Amino acid sequence: MKSITGKKACLMSAVIIGVLAGSLSAYAGEGKHKGDSKPGGSQAVALGAAASFGVFGGGAGMTNQGIYTAVKGDIGTTAASTLVTGFHDAKAIFTETTLNKGKVTGKVNTATAPLGSVPNVIASAAALDAQSAFDKLSPAALRGGIDVSTLGGGAGELGNRTLAPGVYQSAPGSFAIQSGDLVLDGRGDQNAIFVFQMASTLTVGGPGAAFPQSVILVNGAQAKNVFWQVGSFATINAAGGGTMAGTIIAASGAAFSTAGNTEIATLNGRVLSLHASVTLVNTVVNVPAP
C-alpha cells in the first residue's frame, strides 16, 4: 500500500480538522439552545448568614397553621417575636395553639430572640445577605437568561419541561408550574446551577387549587444549587402536597398550601422573604446541606 504524503496528506488533515470543528460547533450550539450555561462559572450564589434559614420573614414575621409543619433549620425575622406565630424551637414557644404547632429544629431568630443573644444581630445579618443574594441573582447582575418561550411551550410555563443547567427568564414576568412537574437535569454535574428570574410572581400547583406539582431533580442536580428570584409573591401548592426544590428569595412574601389542608407540602430548600411575611400550612422544609 502506498503512503499518503505531501499535498494529499495536508488535504486530508484539513478535511478532518474541518469536520471536527463543525461537530464541536454544532454541539456547543445545541447546549446553548437548551440552556446549558452556568452563572458565574460553576459557583452557586453565596447566601452568607441566610444559609442556615429554612424560612425568613423579612421585617413582617411568619405564621404556621397546622400540626405537621417542621422546619429543619433556622427561621427568623427582623421584627419582634410577637410576629412569629405557631412555631417552637428547643427553648421557646411562639404563640402556638393546639391546632397550630410548627417544630423548628434550629433556632428562632427575631429582634428579641433567642433569649440571651444580642438583639437582632443574627436576623439582621440574614436579611442583608438575603437581599445581597437577591440582587446578585437579578437580570441586572446575571445577564443572558434564556426566555423559556424560545424552547417551545407557553411563555412563563415551566410545567411539563425538562431543563438543563442555566439561567432562565420569563417573558411575561411571572413563572408557573401548572401543566405538570418540572424536571431539572444536572447532566451528571453535582455543581450544576439553575436560576429562575421573574419580575413578578411564582405559582406552583394547579391549574386551580386542586393539583399539586413538583420540581424533580435528576442526574446530579441538587436543591442547594437551584435559585428562584421572585420579584413579588410566591404561591406554592395551594392545595397542599407536592415537592418544591431550591432557594426561593421573594421580594413580597410567600405562602405554602392554604388553611385547612392536611396533605403535607414539602420544600427541599429555603423560602426567604425580603419585605413581607411567610405563611406555612402543614409544610416540611428541609434546608440543604452546604
N, C-alpha and C positions, 0 to 999 in steps of 0.2 A: 504494500500500500504506500502511495506517495504521501509525503508530509506536506502540510499546508504552511507555506512561507510567504514572506513579502507582503504584497498588496492584498492577497486573498486573506491572510491571517488578520491583517488590520481591519479589513472589511467585516469579517466575521465577528471580531471583538466589538466593533462599533454597533453591529446589529444586536448582539447580546446585551450590551450596556443600555441601548435604547429600549429594549423590551423590559429589562429590569426597572429602569427609571419610570416607564409608563405604568408598570404594575404597582410600584410604590406610590405613585401619584394617585392612581385610582383608589388604592386602599386608604390613603390619607383623606381623600375627598369623601369616601363612604363614611369614615369615622366622624368627620366634621358634620355631615348631614344628620347623623344620629345623635349628635350632642356629646361626642366623646372628647370633652375638654375639661380641664380641671382648673378651678380658681386658685390663683397663687401657687402654681405648681401642684404639689400633692398635699399641701398643708391645709388642715381644717382651720376655720376661724377660731381664734382663742376666745374663750368665754370668761377667763380670769376668775374673779370671785363669784361669778354666777354659775360656775360649772357644777357645783355641788347641789344646786337648787333644782328640785323637780317642778316646783311651782313658785312663781314670783308675781305679786300683785301690784307692782309699782307703788304709788302712794295711796292706793284705794283698797288694798286688802284682798281677802279671798274668802269664799264660802264653800262649805261642803254640805251636801244633802244626801242622806242615806247612811247605812251602817257598813257598807262594803268598801268604802274608799280607803286606799292605802297609798301613801307616797313614800317610796323607798329612796329617800334623800332628804334634803332640807326644803323648807318652804319659807317665804318671807315677804315683807312689805316694809316700806319706809314709814308707813303710818303707825298709829298706836295699836296695841294689842287688841283693843276692842273691835277693830275692823277685821280680825281673824275669827271666823265662827265655824263651829262644827269640827274642830281638829284637836288633837292632843299629841304631845310628844312624851318622852320619858319623865319630864319634870313638871309639866304644866298642862292644864286643860283650858281650851279657848272656846267658851260658850257652847258647849255640847249639850244635846238633849238625848233622850232615849232613842229618837229616830234619826239623829244626825251625829254620827261619830266617825271621824276620819283619823286613821293612825298615821303618824309621821315617824319614820324610823330614825331620821336625823334630828335636826333642831328646828324650832320655830323661831325665826329671827324677825323682830319688829323694832320700832323706835324705843320700845321699853322691855324687850325680851331678847334672849333668855335672861333670867334673873342672875345678877352678879356680873353681867357683861357691861362693857362701856356702851352707853345708849347709842343705838343706830349705826355703829361703825360697820358691822358686817352687812346689814341691809343696804346701807348707802353705797358701800363698795360694790355690791352685787348690782345695784341699779345703774351705777356708772358703767360697769363693764358690759351689762346687757345692752345699754344704749350704744356703746362703742361697737359691739358686735353687729348690732342692727345697722349702723352706719357703714360698716365695712362690707356688709352683705348687699348693700343697696346698689341699684344700677349705676349711680354716680361713681361709686368706688369700684364696683365689679362689673365692668362693661362687657358687651359682646354676648349677652344672654340670647339663647335660641328661642324664638317665638314658636310655641308648640303647634300653632296652626299651620306652620310650614311643614310639619311632619304628617299632616293629614288629621282628620277628625275635627271636632268642634274647637273653636278658639276658646282657650281657657279651661277646657275639659281635660282632666288628667286620667279619668277613669278608663279602664279597659286599654291601658297602654303598658308597654314595657320600654323603659328609658335607660339609656347608657349614662355614665357619669357626665356631668356638665352643669351649666348654669342655664336656667330656663325662665323665660318671661311670659307674661300673659298679655296679649294684645288688648283685650277688653279691660284689663286692670285687675281682674279677680281670677282666682283659680277655684275649681270644684273637682271633687272626686265623687261622681254620682252615677256614672254609667257602668260601673264595675270597679274592681280593685285596681290599684296602681302597683306595678312591679318595677322595682329599681334593681337593675342588673349591674353588679360590680365588676363583671368580666374578669373575675379571678384576682382582682386588686383590692386588698383589705383597706387600702388608703384612698379608695375612690370617693370623690366628693360630689354631692348633689346639692344644688342650691336652687330654690324656687323663689322668685321675686314677684311680688304683686303690689300694686298701688293701693288696693282696697282690701276685699275680703277673701278669706279662705273658708270654703264649705266642704266638709267631708260627710258623706252619707246622703242617701236619697236616690232618686227624686222623691220629695216628700219626706216625712219623718220616719217612715217605716222600714227603710232599707239601709242598714249599716254597711259601710265599706271599709276596706283596709289598705294599708301600704305594706307590701310584701317585699322583703329584702332577700336577694338571691346572689349566688356566685361571689361571695366575699363582701357584698355591701353591708355596712354597719350603721346602726342608728346614730352613733356618735358623729358620723360624717354626713348627716342629712340635715339641711337647714331650710326653714321656711321663714322668709322675711315678709311679714304681713303688714300692709300699710294701715289697716284699721282693725277689724274684728275677726276672730277665728271661731267658727262653729263646728264642733267635731261630734259626729254621730249623735244627732239629737234624739234618736230613739234608743240610745244605749247600744252596747255591743261594738264589734269591730275593733281593729288594732291599728293605731296610728304610730308612725315612726319618725323620729327626728326631733330637733330642737325648733320649737315654734317661738319666734320673737314677734309679738304683735304690738302695734302701737296703742291700740284702744281696747284691749281685753280679749277674753276667750271664755268659751263655755263648752264643757263636755257633758253630753247627754242632757236630759231635762228632768225636772222633778217628777217623781213617781215611777221612773224606770228602775227596774231592779237588775236588768241584764248589764253585766259589768263592761264598761268601756275601758280600753287599755291604751296607754301611751308609753311606748318604749322611747323615752327621750325626755324632753322638758317643755314646759309652757311658761314663757317669760313675758309678762305684760309690762309695758313701759309706763302707761299713764292711766290705766283703768283696772278694774277688779277681774279676778278669775273665779269662775264657778265650776265646781266638780260635783257630779251626781254619780255615786257608786262607780268611781273611776280608780283604776290602779295605774300608778305612774312609776315606771322603772327607770331611774337615772342611769345612763350608760356609764360603764367604767371608762376611765381615761384611755 
